[in-house]
Amino acid sequence: MSRSFLMYEKNKTMNKNITLIGFIYTLGMKKISFKRGIIFLMVLLWSFKFSAQSYRFYYELRYAPDSTQKEIKKTELYILDYDTQTNESLFYSNSHIKNDSINKRLSSMMNLSSITVNMGDFKDSYINEIIEKKDSEYNIYSIIDGDFFTYKQDIDIKWKIENEKLEILEYECISAETDFGGRKWKAYYTADLPFASGPYKFGGLPGLILKISDEDKDFEFTIAGINKIENSTSFNFSKYIPTNENKYVNQYKLYVEDPVKSMREGVIITEDGTKYFMKGGIEKSIIEEEQKSIYDDMRKNNNCLEKDSKICTIQRQVLSKLKKDRFPPQSYKIVFNRNKGEIKFNNFLGLRLILY
């Protein structure tokens, strides 16, 4: 958020406070209970400041994907949309917006005889889930090999508020500590933004979390900007199949034990779950290379944010059974003849469908 926006917000509040001071004087002249008047004015000021507004908070995540090479850090952008009227929030990667834009463009081109898709344009994220939360109830939306699932989690994080203070984006923040996901975390929240929310699954403090990191500095979320918005990003949640967490974990286990099952069935799946059905099938050598690439990627992204989660345990179990060989990731150009059912592959950063 820019400095001008911050000053604008502060000036607006100052003007309202001056108006309210005059109103307090009027209440006194009319001999209304001063205490009752103050309570009423506090509620009025609160409503002036936050009523019927939604905010978008941008967080930068700096993280170490590989626990064996923690000096190598990556950075990604995430978004938290917060509705002050319902106290509901939505946390998701900025990549979801980019991928959705690509799919809309492709949908408008499906009547063409030739479509070129650059698979590198579909961005993956370290946190692929969309997290919807209100109070301590969380709805998790996730994709496993092109299938969409949603399940509920009840999360009650216990915080210990400390005395350390830090200024972030001109907001005065107070520190708090907690244990979550097998890690110790330190957060900085501000009461100036009285929303009990934060990045990922963090929340429950008397103010928005602007910064949080684990003690090993493997993961660090930092606020990068704030905007007012009319509406949150719209996702098609109707396509997600309701399940419970245990069934979701079992489905994930089946996937990591055989991550190329869909390719053997002639299906290419992008990072956002879009499926491309290949009538001519896919060569065995290509499938084998893709499996090696998936497992190699899993090895290089072994540092789980929630170290004690069931998903992380499954990853460790599967990786322990694999050889330690590393394989370079592969990308392919796919040329598909609709009438002849032919399909050819070449090493190329893209997917090209020729539809005759």
C-alpha positions as CSV (number, residue, x, y, z in Angstrom):
1,M,0.0,0.0,0.0
2,S,1.4,3.4,-0.9
3,R,2.2,6.1,1.6
4,S,-0.4,8.4,0.0
5,F,-3.1,5.8,0.6
6,L,-2.1,5.4,4.2
7,M,-2.2,9.2,4.8
8,Y,-5.5,9.4,3.0
9,E,-7.0,6.9,5.4
10,K,-5.5,8.7,8.4
11,N,-6.8,12.1,7.2
12,K,-10.3,10.6,6.7
13,T,-10.3,9.2,10.3
14,M,-9.1,12.6,11.6
15,N,-11.9,14.5,10.0
16,K,-14.4,12.0,11.4
17,N,-12.9,12.3,14.8
18,I,-13.3,16.1,14.7
19,T,-16.9,15.7,13.7
20,L,-17.5,13.3,16.6
21,I,-15.8,15.6,19.1
22,G,-18.4,18.2,18.2
23,F,-21.1,15.5,18.6
24,I,-19.9,14.7,22.1
25,Y,-20.2,18.4,23.1
26,T,-23.8,18.3,21.7
27,L,-24.6,15.2,23.8
28,G,-23.2,17.0,26.9
29,M,-25.4,20.0,26.2
30,K,-28.4,17.8,26.0
31,K,-27.5,16.1,29.3
32,I,-27.3,12.6,27.8
33,S,-25.3,10.1,29.8
34,F,-21.7,10.8,28.9
35,K,-20.7,7.1,29.3
36,R,-23.6,6.0,27.1
37,G,-22.6,8.6,24.6
38,I,-19.0,7.5,24.4
39,I,-20.1,3.8,23.9
40,F,-22.4,4.9,21.1
41,L,-19.7,7.0,19.5
42,M,-17.2,4.2,19.6
43,V,-19.7,2.0,17.7
44,L,-20.4,4.8,15.3
45,L,-16.7,5.4,14.6
46,W,-16.2,1.7,14.1
47,S,-19.0,1.6,11.5
48,F,-17.7,4.7,9.8
49,K,-14.3,3.1,9.4
50,F,-15.0,-0.5,8.4
51,S,-18.7,-1.0,7.5
52,A,-19.6,-2.8,4.3
53,Q,-16.0,-2.9,3.1
54,S,-13.8,-5.6,1.7
55,Y,-10.0,-5.5,1.7
56,R,-7.4,-7.3,-0.4
57,F,-4.1,-8.0,1.4
58,Y,-1.1,-9.0,-0.6
59,Y,1.5,-11.2,1.1
60,E,4.9,-12.1,-0.1
61,L,6.0,-15.6,0.9
62,R,9.8,-16.2,1.0
63,Y,10.5,-19.9,1.6
64,A,13.1,-22.7,1.4
65,P,11.6,-25.5,-0.7
66,D,14.4,-27.9,-0.1
67,S,15.2,-28.7,3.6
68,T,18.7,-29.9,2.5
69,Q,19.5,-26.6,0.8
70,K,17.9,-24.0,3.0
71,E,20.2,-21.2,1.7
72,I,18.2,-21.4,-1.6
73,K,15.0,-19.3,-1.2
74,K,12.1,-18.7,-3.5
75,T,9.4,-15.9,-3.5
76,E,5.8,-16.1,-4.3
77,L,2.8,-13.7,-4.0
78,Y,-0.4,-14.7,-2.2
79,I,-3.7,-12.9,-1.7
80,L,-6.1,-12.6,1.3
81,D,-9.5,-11.2,0.6
82,Y,-11.4,-10.2,3.7
83,D,-15.1,-9.2,4.0
84,T,-15.6,-7.0,7.1
85,Q,-19.3,-7.6,7.0
86,T,-19.2,-11.4,7.3
87,N,-15.7,-11.7,8.8
88,E,-15.0,-14.3,6.1
89,S,-11.7,-14.5,4.2
90,L,-10.3,-16.2,1.2
91,F,-6.6,-17.0,0.8
92,Y,-5.1,-18.1,-2.5
93,S,-2.1,-17.8,-4.8
94,N,-1.8,-15.1,-7.3
95,S,-1.1,-17.9,-9.8
96,H,-4.8,-18.9,-9.6
97,I,-5.7,-15.6,-11.3
98,K,-3.1,-16.0,-14.0
99,N,-4.1,-19.6,-14.8
100,D,-7.8,-18.7,-14.9
101,S,-7.0,-15.9,-17.4
102,I,-5.1,-18.4,-19.7
103,N,-8.0,-20.9,-19.6
104,K,-10.5,-18.2,-20.5
105,R,-8.3,-17.3,-23.5
106,L,-8.1,-20.9,-24.6
107,S,-11.8,-21.5,-24.3
108,S,-12.4,-18.6,-26.7
109,M,-10.1,-20.3,-29.2
110,M,-11.5,-23.9,-29.2
111,N,-13.3,-23.4,-32.5
112,L,-9.9,-22.8,-34.2
113,S,-8.2,-25.7,-36.1
114,S,-4.9,-25.1,-34.3
115,I,-4.3,-24.2,-30.7
116,T,-0.8,-23.6,-29.2
117,V,-0.5,-23.8,-25.4
118,N,2.7,-22.8,-23.7
119,M,2.7,-25.2,-20.7
120,G,5.2,-22.9,-19.0
121,D,2.5,-20.2,-18.8
122,F,0.5,-22.3,-16.3
123,K,2.1,-21.4,-12.9
124,D,2.4,-23.8,-10.0
125,S,2.5,-22.6,-6.4
126,Y,4.0,-23.9,-3.3
127,I,0.6,-23.5,-1.6
128,N,-1.9,-24.7,-4.2
129,E,-5.0,-24.8,-2.0
130,I,-7.6,-22.2,-1.8
131,I,-8.4,-21.6,1.9
132,E,-11.8,-20.2,2.9
133,K,-12.1,-19.3,6.6
134,K,-14.4,-17.9,9.2
135,D,-13.5,-18.0,12.8
136,S,-12.0,-21.4,13.5
137,E,-13.7,-23.2,10.6
138,Y,-11.8,-23.7,7.4
139,N,-12.9,-24.9,4.0
140,I,-9.9,-26.2,2.0
141,Y,-10.2,-26.4,-1.8
142,S,-7.6,-28.6,-3.5
143,I,-6.9,-30.4,-6.8
144,I,-5.4,-33.9,-7.1
145,D,-4.4,-35.0,-10.6
146,G,-7.2,-33.0,-12.2
147,D,-9.9,-33.9,-9.7
148,F,-11.4,-31.2,-7.4
149,F,-12.0,-31.8,-3.7
150,T,-13.1,-29.7,-0.7
151,Y,-13.0,-30.6,3.0
152,K,-13.4,-28.9,6.3
153,Q,-10.8,-28.3,9.0
154,D,-11.3,-27.0,12.5
155,I,-8.2,-25.1,13.6
156,D,-7.8,-23.4,16.9
157,I,-4.4,-21.7,17.2
158,K,-3.3,-20.8,20.7
159,W,-1.3,-17.6,20.9
160,K,1.0,-16.1,23.5
161,I,1.1,-12.3,23.0
162,E,4.5,-10.7,23.6
163,N,5.6,-7.1,24.2
164,E,7.9,-6.7,21.2
165,K,6.8,-4.0,18.7
166,L,7.5,-3.5,15.0
167,E,6.3,-1.0,12.5
168,I,5.2,-2.5,9.2
169,L,3.7,-0.4,6.4
170,E,3.3,2.4,9.0
171,Y,1.2,0.2,11.2
172,E,2.4,-0.4,14.8
173,C,2.5,-4.2,15.3
174,I,2.7,-6.3,18.4
175,S,4.4,-9.7,18.5
176,A,2.8,-13.1,19.3
177,E,4.1,-16.7,19.3
178,T,2.5,-20.1,18.7
179,D,3.1,-23.7,17.7
180,F,1.5,-24.9,14.5
181,G,2.2,-27.6,12.0
182,G,5.2,-28.9,13.8
183,R,6.9,-25.5,13.8
184,K,7.3,-22.6,16.2
185,W,6.0,-19.3,14.7
186,K,6.4,-15.6,15.5
187,A,3.8,-13.2,14.2
188,Y,3.3,-9.4,14.2
189,Y,-0.3,-8.2,14.2
190,T,-1.8,-4.7,14.3
191,A,-5.0,-3.6,16.2
192,D,-5.4,-0.8,13.6
193,L,-6.8,-3.4,11.3
194,P,-9.1,-5.3,13.7
195,F,-9.5,-8.4,11.6
196,A,-8.7,-11.8,13.3
197,S,-7.1,-13.2,10.2
198,G,-3.8,-13.6,8.3
199,P,-2.0,-15.5,5.6
200,Y,-2.5,-19.2,5.1
201,K,-4.3,-20.8,8.0
202,F,-3.1,-18.2,10.6
203,G,-5.5,-16.1,12.5
204,G,-7.3,-15.6,15.9
205,L,-5.3,-12.6,17.1
206,P,-6.9,-9.2,17.9
207,G,-5.8,-7.8,14.6
208,L,-4.6,-8.6,11.2
209,I,-1.3,-10.5,11.0
210,L,1.1,-8.5,8.8
211,K,4.2,-10.7,9.2
212,I,4.8,-14.3,10.4
213,S,7.7,-16.7,10.2
214,D,8.8,-19.9,11.7
215,E,11.9,-19.9,14.0
216,D,14.1,-21.6,11.3
217,K,13.1,-18.9,8.7
218,D,12.0,-21.6,6.3
219,F,8.8,-19.8,5.7
220,E,8.1,-16.1,6.1
221,F,4.9,-14.2,5.1
222,T,5.2,-10.4,4.9
223,I,2.4,-8.0,3.9
224,A,3.2,-6.3,0.6
225,G,0.2,-4.2,0.0
226,I,-3.4,-3.4,0.9
227,N,-6.3,-2.4,-1.3
228,K,-10.0,-1.8,-0.9
229,I,-12.1,-4.0,-3.2
230,E,-15.7,-4.2,-4.2
231,N,-15.8,-8.0,-4.5
232,S,-13.5,-10.9,-3.7
233,T,-12.2,-13.1,-6.6
234,S,-14.9,-15.4,-7.8
235,F,-14.0,-19.1,-7.9
236,N,-16.3,-21.9,-9.2
237,F,-16.5,-23.9,-6.0
238,S,-19.4,-25.9,-7.4
239,K,-17.0,-28.2,-9.2
240,Y,-15.3,-29.3,-6.0
241,I,-16.4,-32.6,-4.6
242,P,-17.2,-32.5,-0.9
243,T,-15.2,-35.1,1.2
244,N,-13.6,-35.3,4.6
245,E,-9.9,-34.8,5.4
246,N,-9.1,-38.5,5.8
247,K,-10.6,-39.5,2.4
248,Y,-8.7,-36.6,0.8
249,V,-5.5,-37.8,2.3
250,N,-6.1,-41.3,1.0
251,Q,-6.8,-39.9,-2.5
252,Y,-3.5,-38.0,-2.3
253,K,-1.7,-41.2,-1.3
254,L,-3.1,-43.0,-4.3
255,Y,-1.8,-40.2,-6.5
256,V,1.7,-40.0,-5.2
257,E,2.1,-43.8,-5.5
258,D,1.1,-43.6,-9.2
259,P,1.3,-40.0,-10.4
260,V,1.1,-40.8,-14.1
261,K,-2.1,-42.9,-14.0
262,S,-4.0,-40.2,-16.0
263,M,-1.2,-40.1,-18.7
264,R,-1.6,-43.9,-19.2
265,E,-5.2,-43.1,-19.9
266,G,-4.2,-40.5,-22.5
267,V,-4.9,-37.4,-20.4
268,I,-2.6,-34.4,-20.0
269,I,-3.4,-32.3,-16.9
270,T,-2.1,-28.7,-16.4
271,E,-1.2,-27.2,-13.0
272,D,-4.7,-25.8,-12.5
273,G,-6.5,-29.1,-13.2
274,T,-7.4,-28.5,-16.8
275,K,-7.5,-31.8,-18.7
276,Y,-6.6,-32.5,-22.3
277,F,-7.7,-35.8,-23.7
278,M,-5.4,-37.4,-26.2
279,K,-7.2,-39.9,-28.5
280,G,-4.0,-41.4,-29.8
281,G,-2.6,-42.1,-26.3
282,I,0.8,-41.2,-24.9
283,E,4.1,-43.1,-25.6
284,K,5.4,-45.2,-22.7
285,S,8.8,-43.5,-22.7
286,I,7.1,-40.1,-22.3
287,I,5.1,-41.4,-19.3
288,E,8.2,-42.8,-17.6
289,E,10.1,-39.6,-18.0
290,E,7.1,-37.6,-16.6
291,Q,7.0,-39.9,-13.6
292,K,10.7,-39.3,-12.9
293,S,10.1,-35.6,-13.3
294,I,7.3,-35.6,-10.8
295,Y,9.2,-37.5,-8.2
296,D,12.3,-35.3,-8.7
297,D,10.1,-32.2,-8.2
298,M,8.8,-33.8,-5.0
299,R,12.3,-34.4,-3.8
300,K,13.3,-30.8,-4.5
301,N,10.2,-29.5,-2.7
302,N,10.4,-31.6,0.4
303,N,10.2,-28.9,3.0
304,C,6.6,-29.0,4.2
305,L,5.1,-25.9,5.8
306,E,3.1,-28.2,8.1
307,K,5.8,-30.8,9.0
308,D,3.4,-32.9,11.1
309,S,0.6,-33.1,8.5
310,K,-0.6,-36.4,7.1
311,I,0.2,-35.2,3.6
312,C,3.8,-34.5,4.5
313,T,4.1,-37.9,6.1
314,I,2.9,-39.6,2.9
315,Q,5.5,-37.6,0.9
316,R,8.3,-38.8,3.1
317,Q,7.2,-42.4,3.0
318,V,7.0,-42.4,-0.8
319,L,10.3,-40.6,-1.3
320,S,12.0,-43.0,1.0
321,K,11.1,-45.9,-1.3
322,L,12.5,-44.2,-4.4
323,K,16.0,-44.2,-5.7
324,K,18.1,-41.1,-5.1
325,D,18.7,-40.4,-8.7
326,R,17.6,-37.0,-9.9
327,F,16.0,-36.4,-13.3
328,P,15.6,-33.2,-15.2
329,P,12.0,-32.0,-15.7
330,Q,10.6,-32.5,-19.2
331,S,8.3,-30.4,-21.3
332,Y,6.8,-31.5,-24.6
333,K,5.2,-30.3,-27.8
334,I,2.2,-32.4,-28.5
335,V,0.8,-32.6,-32.1
336,F,-2.6,-34.3,-32.2
337,N,-4.4,-35.2,-35.4
338,R,-8.1,-35.5,-34.5
339,N,-9.1,-37.6,-37.5
340,K,-6.1,-40.0,-37.6
341,G,-5.7,-40.2,-33.8
342,E,-2.0,-39.7,-34.2
343,I,0.1,-38.0,-31.5
344,K,3.7,-37.0,-31.6
345,F,6.0,-35.6,-28.9
346,N,9.1,-33.4,-29.1
347,N,11.1,-31.8,-26.3
348,F,9.6,-28.3,-26.3
349,L,8.2,-25.9,-23.8
350,G,4.6,-26.0,-25.0
351,L,1.6,-28.0,-26.0
352,R,0.3,-27.7,-29.6
353,L,-2.9,-29.3,-30.6
354,I,-3.5,-29.5,-34.4
355,L,-7.2,-30.2,-34.9
356,Y,-8.1,-31.0,-38.5
